[in-house]
Amino acid sequence: EHYIRLSAHDGVKSSSGSILNKISKNNFPLKIYCNIKQGIVSGADKVTKKHLNKYKIKAKQSEGIFVLSENELKKEKFTSAEKKIIKPFYKNSDIKKFQINKNKDNFVIYIDKNTNIKKYPNIYKHLTKFKKILENKRETIENKIPWYSLHWPRDKNLLENRKIVCPRRAKLNNFAFDNGKNFEQSDIMIIVIKQKYKKTLSFDYLLGLLNSKLFYFWLTHRGKVKGRMLELYGRPLEEVPIKVTAINYQKSDSGNLKTP
């Protein structure tokens, strides 16, 4: 495994600049090849103490609203049609290099403004219990979405696609592959290769680059860092320089990387 080690002397800055220039030379930013988006913002994952004090609803603290635990999901009498719009959900701490380790089984009720809520009476009944909370979402107050919709549901086509994911804030550049069966919380960034580049850019190759020590070096010098944390928001990710080699080289370089 190749990596770069810089010693502490007067030439470090010039050495760093030279390395960074080599990484970016004749390469293009990640945003050229990929759509890069934040995960879902529900507007109300679970009942909080603040909700109880403000709205005086009959509910328990940490009770699931849009985000249900496995036990909560089992207790609800949802139909098979309703279960189809309930997706496995996870958070940034579940992401390690190359893989997702789900510590808890959470599920998100995926409803956007175009959903015909009449088709899902049991879900509607469940959400009605929390209507006082949900109708006070900013987008609902501004009449942009109905009260029963996720606040920012994102693009479902991206969520259900093959994708690379990473925490929005992390000590390391941890990137993992997801096959589209899981949906991501708001503390996760989603990277999906654009359709026109799917034949020329390998997921394994891209995943290997993003997880490398070389790209950690890039992100710590040209990305956004707060304290000891990398801030992998939109712009820092969009600007990561990517070298797209011939597809046969991409496959040979990453032959030992396996995607689920």
FENPEJO-V14997 format. One record per helix or strand of 3 or more residues. SS is the DSSP state (H for helix, E for strand). FROM is the first residue (numbers start at 0). TO is the last residue. If there is no record, write none. Layout:
# FENPEJO-V14997
ss->SS from->FROM to->TO
ss->SS from->FROM to->TO
This chain:
# FENPEJO-V14997
ss->H from->11 to->23
ss->H from->29 to->32
ss->E from->33 to->37
ss->H from->48 to->54
ss->E from->66 to->68
ss->H from->69 to->74
ss->H from->79 to->82
ss->E from->85 to->89
ss->H from->91 to->93
ss->E from->97 to->99
ss->E from->105 to->108
ss->H from->116 to->118
ss->H from->120 to->127
ss->H from->130 to->133
ss->H from->137 to->140
ss->H from->155 to->158
ss->E from->162 to->166
ss->E from->174 to->177
ss->E from->181 to->184
ss->E from->187 to->192
ss->H from->194 to->196
ss->H from->202 to->210
ss->H from->212 to->221
ss->E from->228 to->230
ss->H from->233 to->237
ss->H from->246 to->252
